[in-house]
């Protein structure tokens, strides 16, 4: 079968098309959960009609996705087992992708059906951990070796802290508004028979816009990283490296690679290492159980030499033969991530050495961590369509079932302002956070501060769903990976 200009066996091509469709399906379901939170306040305060609100939110999600840096997307990818990232086009690599997407979609759809606002980020990361654990068992490695625990801890810290920030800051903001703004209508439940005053409507539409934009710039990226992995697996000749890179940036990369190789040769005392041995050494180093040893600098020098040799005499990545691009990407990925780990371990003590290696890593990242515009547009459209079709269940929970009274204008504005600020702050650090967690806890915080009372049953169900999401998705991810590995290998083998 002809696919993206390459001839593939029919079964292989169908698997890869299915993986790509499922990645967009994950973003579609993400729209049910997370984007729906952004429109809850404007709908329940009668600031916008539901259909206008979801279309408006979808538009600003699109803008948020298009202007996103991609840092969050690749933070999620960094959680994946290194050998599966390097070999995403293999049967095991596609089994990983299927397992992640199936388990995340199943959990998201189940909690959406029950009207429980859970985190798509939490769901996806739990699935990634399940895949990593299953991979370490099935491949005979040390149990847990396939999970990037340091990165997982960093991500989970942001997921745990963000709802606390949402609750506390929203409550404080509401109390501050009560003290500063003496307009009773701002703190009363909306009249269902008429729209709010224009200035209140303007504030709420503005906060809805901000949350939608922030959601697109953060949550919209989570599927992008997986989509890029799938594209690299399908057509590495096109997506392994950034073919649109500026020729000057390409030349700077080659020059920096030569300087770096010379420095690494000195650091490794001139010890030579074969390409495959160097790749194995760095792959082992990047695993959670990997530790620094005397072979790391020689291995980096060997992979740096490979990068230089593949770039030598070229003016851009299009000049690199198609057959060499996957290997070039692997070398660049191993060097970039290993330099990052060395920096975190404090092994780059010399200021000049650290400056050069940090500069080299930033140039490598720019050439491998890129997201084409069409991917961003497709993800944004998937989020928007999901919101338009499945918004109501989550919106009803957020608007009616968290507090004992109807959401007031000030409560909606406070929760959304805090959610917008929290998400944008996390986005600047490349950390994935949950729009759902931040906004839902923000609504609860405003209800508590207002003395409106909280519906214990709803909060209990939401908290239970939050607590169960991680272990449930770890189990789903592990089980699905094992099953997908069996199916993919058997179908591809016979196909």
BELFENMO-V218719 format. One record per residue. N is the residue number from 1. PHI is phi in whole degrees, -180 to 180 (999 if undefined). Layout:
n:phi
N:PHI
N:PHI
This chain:
n:phi
1:999
2:-85
3:-140
4:52
5:83
6:-121
7:-94
8:-128
9:-58
10:-55
11:-62
12:-63
13:-62
14:-65
15:-60
16:-73
17:-64
18:-61
19:-62
20:-66
21:-64
22:-68
23:-65
24:-70
25:-64
26:-60
27:-67
28:-60
29:-69
30:-56
31:-62
32:-57
33:-85
34:-80
35:-68
36:-59
37:-63
38:-66
39:-97
40:-60
41:-71
42:-70
43:-75
44:-81
45:-104
46:59
47:-77
48:-139
49:-68
50:-52
51:-68
52:-69
53:-62
54:-71
55:-68
56:-62
57:-62
58:-61
59:-62
60:-76
61:-63
62:-58
63:-64
64:-62
65:-65
66:-65
67:-95
68:-71
69:-83
70:92
71:-63
72:-66
73:-56
74:-85
75:-68
76:-68
77:-61
78:-65
79:-80
80:-77
81:-59
82:-60
83:-69
84:-78
85:-66
86:-70
87:-123
88:-65
89:-80
90:-81
91:-60
92:-66
93:-63
94:-73
95:-62
96:-59
97:-62
98:-60
99:-62
100:-59
101:-71
102:-63
103:-65
104:-66
105:-66
106:-60
107:-66
108:-63
109:-66
110:-64
111:-72
112:-63
113:-60
114:-84
115:73
116:-99
117:-77
118:-108
119:-91
120:-66
121:-64
122:-58
123:-62
124:-66
125:-70
126:-61
127:-64
128:-62
129:-64
130:-62
131:-63
132:-62
133:-66
134:-65
135:-64
136:-66
137:-73
138:-70
139:-93
140:79
141:-85
142:-63
143:-60
144:91
145:-67
146:-80
147:-106
148:-80
149:-66
150:-65
151:-69
152:-62
153:-63
154:-62
155:-68
156:-68
157:-61
158:-67
159:-71
160:-82
161:-72
162:-60
163:-68
164:-66
165:-61
166:-59
167:-65
168:-67
169:-69
170:-66
171:-63
172:-64
173:-64
174:-63
175:-63
176:-66
177:-63
178:-63
179:-75
180:-91
181:-113
182:-95
183:-123
184:-55
185:-64
186:-71
187:-112
188:-111
189:-60
190:-64
191:-82
192:-65
193:-94
194:-149
195:-76
196:-70
197:-55
198:-58
199:-71
200:-70
201:-58
202:-60
203:-63
204:-70
205:-66
206:-64
207:-69
208:-60
209:-61
210:-63
211:-66
212:-63
213:-63
214:-64
215:-62
216:-62
217:-73
218:-111
219:-63
220:-62
221:-80
222:-64
223:-78
224:-62
225:-60
226:-68
227:-62
228:-65
229:-61
230:-64
231:-63
232:-64
233:-70
234:-76
235:-134
236:-61
237:-62
238:-101
239:-113
240:-65
241:-135
242:-79
243:-69
244:-92
245:-61
246:-64
247:-55
248:-66
249:-64
250:-62
251:-64
252:-64
253:-63
254:-63
255:-63
256:-65
257:-62
258:-65
259:-63
260:-66
261:-59
262:-64
263:-66
264:-68
265:-60
266:-65
267:-65
268:-93
269:57
270:72
271:-69
272:-93
273:-145
274:-68
275:-56
276:-68
277:-63
278:-65
279:-62
280:-64
281:-64
282:-72
283:-61
284:-65
285:-64
286:-77
287:-71
288:-63
289:-91
290:-71
291:-126
292:-71
293:-147
294:-69
295:-89
296:-66
297:-65
298:-60
299:-66
300:-64
301:-63
302:-64
303:-71
304:-64
305:-66
306:-63
307:-61
308:-60
309:-63
310:-76
311:-91
312:-59
313:80
314:-101
315:-108
316:-161
317:-69
318:-65
319:-78
320:-75
321:-53
322:-55
323:-68
324:-93
325:-64
326:-60
327:-66
328:-63
329:-61
330:-59
331:-64
332:-64
333:-64
334:-62
335:-67
336:-60
337:-71
338:-68
339:-63
340:-63
341:-68
342:-60
343:-64
344:-68
345:-80
346:76
347:-91
348:-105
349:-90
350:-70
351:-58
352:-67
353:-62
354:-63
355:-62
356:-67
357:-68
358:-66
359:-65
360:-63
361:-63
362:-63
363:-71
364:-65
365:-60
366:-62
367:-92
368:-116
369:-102
370:-131
371:-133
372:-63
373:-58
374:-64
375:-67
376:-62
377:-64
378:-64
379:-65
380:-62
381:-66
382:-62
383:-60
384:-63
385:-65
386:-62
387:-62
388:-65
389:-91
390:-116
391:-67
392:-66
393:-60
394:-73
395:-62
396:-62
397:-62
398:-65
399:-81
400:-120
401:-108
402:-85
403:-99
404:-84
405:-120
406:-66
407:-62
408:-91
409:-60
410:-66
411:-65
412:-62
413:-65
414:-62
415:-63
416:-74
417:-62
418:-67
419:-60
420:-60
421:-64
422:-65
423:-66
424:-65
425:-64
426:-65
427:-62
428:-67
429:-98
430:71
431:-106
432:-79
433:-126
434:-101
435:-58
436:-59
437:-62
438:-65
439:-73
440:-63
441:-69
442:-64
443:-60
444:-61
445:-62
446:-70
447:-65
448:-66
449:-66
450:-83
451:71
452:-77
453:88
454:-118
455:-83
456:-59
457:-65
458:-64
459:-63
460:-62
461:-66
462:-66
463:-63
464:-63
465:-64
466:-62
467:-69
468:-78
469:-56
470:-63
471:-62
472:-64
473:-75
474:-62
475:-66
476:-61
477:-62
478:-66
479:-66
480:-68
481:-62
482:-62
483:-67
484:-65
485:-61
486:-65
487:-67
488:-61
489:-66
490:-71
491:-69
492:-65
493:-66
494:-86
495:-86
